[in-house]
Amino acid sequence: MILPQEIIRAKRDGETLSAGEIGDFIAGLTSGAVTEGQAAAFAMAVYFRGMTLDERVALTRAMTRSGASLDWREMNLSGPTLDKHSTGGVGDNVSLMLAPMLAACGAHVPMISGRGLGHTGGTLDKLDSIPGYASQPDLTLFKRVVKEAGCAIIGQTADLAPADRRLYAIRDITATVESVALITASILSKKLAAGLQGLVMDVKTGSGAFMPTLDGARELAASIAMVANDAGLKTVSLITDMNEPLASAAGNAVEVRNAVDYLTGARRDARLDRVTIALGAELLALSGLARDVDAGAAALKRTLETGAAAERFERMVMGLGGPKDFISRAHGVLPRAPILVEATPDTAGFVVAIDVRAVGLAVVELGGGRARAADSIDPAVGLTELAPIGAEVGPDAPLARVHAREPDKAEAAVRRLRAAYRLDEVPLSPTDPVIERIGGTP
């Protein structure tokens, strides 16, 4: 086994590491033979020197091998195992609708999601607002619900890609989170360990995105698509816009209500619908469940029209401990904040720009997100009726409705929203939130 410091030295000096060297380092990281200081030095060397495609594939595979991998063959599933992953944003509740829609099309979706941190929301936090929902079940229950309902959305287990969990914690405190090579391996090691046969990656760009510039989003989208395909996982990346919240709701329970309204047809936000269908269509075409993306889009829309997607969501919720008949009862059983305040603008006009990060921080300050990983959250608070770009706002047409627990926090959210929205006398035309598609070949 090569000494960890020699591997660090080689990467520090700009050398290309072999698969064996990377494998040795990750094995040491998993066993504890590699110290926290050495892991931090390795992350910093990669941050500055980068990694070739072969190095990224080797790192991803080594991190996948650091723990258990799910094998779905023993379950005799009737369709392919597919998943979608997003780099995160505000009002991004796509997973809640897309998983059951894919299941209704014949796929099985073992979706392992995360919690929110910073200004972005987390899928697990949203699902935790459902009474009784077990977001951290044992693997036996997880597998059973995936088979019976066709989808299950849970948190990462301790057995899957443990090297990623240790390396990410170190990256988080050493300012190396933004490394594209390390992001790629972090995301894909967990997806490969989940036993997937197809993945669509939603890489956000804009004021509310982790990658605010289009060039940065392109780099990450291409890295993930190419490394995944080289590692044996069919993957397509879509770059989508996060210069405005994706849904008209931002928070936890409020986003679950928004998802239920989408599934039942009570309300479907146009941008949210466009992104959800685009991501799902790519997966159905990639897996062979549809002949092309147009056929995939049509199949997904049918699951909404027939109610099949809503029924799958309800089965998933009940299978993981949530209420029976959840779709019809959602608006009653989900928690509600006691204070509702309209955030009206200082002047009337048309919305021409939104600081989406500031909107996300308004949710955090209400108590609906975390400043630190250990923080608890209030599932009831959040924002609804968020005005999109192009909307006319004024005294009778607010920027949003604030759902709060305390009056002072409601007023603070109103002030932050007023500062986040820029108005003009002339409206802007809506743009397509799906910006670019990046496949898995160079």
Secondary structure as the mmCIF struct_conf table of DSSP 4:
data_model
#
loop_
_struct_conf.conf_type_id
_struct_conf.id
_struct_conf.beg_label_comp_id
_struct_conf.beg_label_asym_id
_struct_conf.beg_label_seq_id
_struct_conf.end_label_comp_id
_struct_conf.end_label_asym_id
_struct_conf.end_label_seq_id
HELX_RH_AL_P HELX_RH_AL_P1 PRO A 4 ARG A 12
TURN_TY1_P TURN_TY1_P1 ASP A 13 GLY A 14
HELX_LH_PP_P HELX_LH_PP_P1 GLU A 15 SER A 18
HELX_RH_AL_P HELX_RH_AL_P2 ALA A 19 SER A 31
TURN_TY1_P TURN_TY1_P2 GLY A 32 GLY A 32
BEND BEND1 VAL A 34 VAL A 34
HELX_RH_AL_P HELX_RH_AL_P3 GLU A 36 ARG A 49
HELX_RH_AL_P HELX_RH_AL_P4 LEU A 53 ARG A 65
TURN_TY1_P TURN_TY1_P3 SER A 66 SER A 66
BEND BEND2 GLY A 67 GLY A 67
STRN STRN1 ALA A 68 ALA A 68
HELX_RH_3T_P HELX_RH_3T_P1 TRP A 72 MET A 75
TURN_TY1_P TURN_TY1_P4 ASN A 76 ASN A 76
BEND BEND3 SER A 78 GLY A 79
STRN STRN2 THR A 81 THR A 81
STRN STRN3 LEU A 82 SER A 86
BEND BEND4 VAL A 90 GLY A 91
HELX_RH_AL_P HELX_RH_AL_P5 VAL A 94 ALA A 104
TURN_TY1_P TURN_TY1_P5 CYS A 105 GLY A 106
STRN STRN4 HIS A 108 HIS A 108
STRN STRN5 VAL A 109 SER A 113
TURN_TY1_P TURN_TY1_P6 GLY A 118 HIS A 119
BEND BEND5 THR A 120 THR A 120
HELX_RH_AL_P HELX_RH_AL_P6 THR A 123 LEU A 127
TURN_TY1_P TURN_TY1_P7 ASP A 128 SER A 129
BEND BEND6 ILE A 130 ILE A 130
TURN_TY1_P TURN_TY1_P8 PRO A 131 GLY A 132
BEND BEND7 SER A 135 GLN A 136
HELX_RH_AL_P HELX_RH_AL_P7 LEU A 139 ALA A 149
BEND BEND8 GLY A 150 GLY A 150
STRN STRN6 CYS A 151 GLY A 155
HELX_LH_PP_P HELX_LH_PP_P2 GLN A 156 THR A 157
TURN_TY1_P TURN_TY1_P9 ALA A 158 ASP A 159
STRN STRN7 LEU A 160 LEU A 160
HELX_RH_AL_P HELX_RH_AL_P8 PRO A 162 ASP A 172
TURN_TY1_P TURN_TY1_P10 ILE A 173 ALA A 175
TURN_TY1_P TURN_TY1_P11 VAL A 177 GLU A 178
HELX_RH_AL_P HELX_RH_AL_P9 VAL A 180 ALA A 193
TURN_TY1_P TURN_TY1_P12 ALA A 194 GLY A 195
BEND BEND9 GLN A 197 GLN A 197
STRN STRN8 GLY A 198 THR A 205
BEND BEND10 GLY A 206 GLY A 206
TURN_TY1_P TURN_TY1_P13 SER A 207 GLY A 208
BEND BEND11 ALA A 209 MET A 211
BEND BEND12 THR A 213 THR A 213
HELX_RH_AL_P HELX_RH_AL_P10 LEU A 214 ASP A 230
TURN_TY1_P TURN_TY1_P14 ALA A 231 GLY A 232
STRN STRN9 LYS A 234 ASP A 241
BEND BEND13 ASN A 243 GLU A 244
BEND BEND14 LEU A 246 SER A 248
STRN STRN10 ALA A 250 GLY A 251
BEND BEND15 ASN A 252 ASN A 252
HELX_RH_AL_P HELX_RH_AL_P11 ALA A 253 THR A 264
TURN_TY1_P TURN_TY1_P15 GLY A 265 GLY A 265
BEND BEND16 ALA A 266 ALA A 266
HELX_RH_AL_P HELX_RH_AL_P12 ALA A 270 SER A 287
TURN_TY1_P TURN_TY1_P16 GLY A 288 GLY A 288
BEND BEND17 LEU A 289 ASP A 292
HELX_RH_AL_P HELX_RH_AL_P13 VAL A 293 THR A 306
BEND BEND18 GLY A 307 GLY A 307
HELX_RH_AL_P HELX_RH_AL_P14 ALA A 308 GLY A 319
TURN_TY1_P TURN_TY1_P17 LEU A 320 GLY A 321
TURN_TY1_P TURN_TY1_P18 LYS A 324 ASP A 325
HELX_RH_AL_P HELX_RH_AL_P15 PHE A 326 VAL A 333
BEND BEND19 LEU A 334 LEU A 334
BEND BEND20 PRO A 338 PRO A 338
STRN STRN11 ILE A 339 ALA A 343
BEND BEND21 ASP A 346 THR A 347
STRN STRN12 GLY A 349 ILE A 354
HELX_RH_AL_P HELX_RH_AL_P16 VAL A 356 VAL A 363
HELX_RH_PI_P HELX_RH_PI_P1 VAL A 364 GLY A 368
BEND BEND22 GLY A 369 GLY A 369
BEND BEND23 ALA A 371 ARG A 372
TURN_TY1_P TURN_TY1_P19 ALA A 373 ALA A 374
TURN_TY1_P TURN_TY1_P20 PRO A 379 ALA A 380
STRN STRN13 GLY A 382 THR A 384
BEND BEND24 GLU A 385 GLU A 385
HELX_LH_PP_P HELX_LH_PP_P3 LEU A 386 PRO A 388
TURN_TY1_P TURN_TY1_P21 ILE A 389 GLY A 390
STRN STRN14 GLU A 392 VAL A 393
STRN STRN15 GLY A 394 GLY A 394
TURN_TY1_P TURN_TY1_P22 PRO A 395 ASP A 396
STRN STRN16 ALA A 397 ALA A 397
BEND BEND25 LEU A 399 LEU A 399
STRN STRN17 ALA A 400 ALA A 404
BEND BEND26 ARG A 405 GLU A 406
HELX_RH_AL_P HELX_RH_AL_P17 PRO A 407 ALA A 420
STRN STRN18 TYR A 421 ASP A 424
BEND BEND27 GLU A 425 VAL A 426
HELX_LH_PP_P HELX_LH_PP_P4 PRO A 427 PRO A 430
BEND BEND28 PRO A 433 PRO A 433
STRN STRN19 VAL A 434 ILE A 438
BEND BEND29 GLY A 440 GLY A 440
#
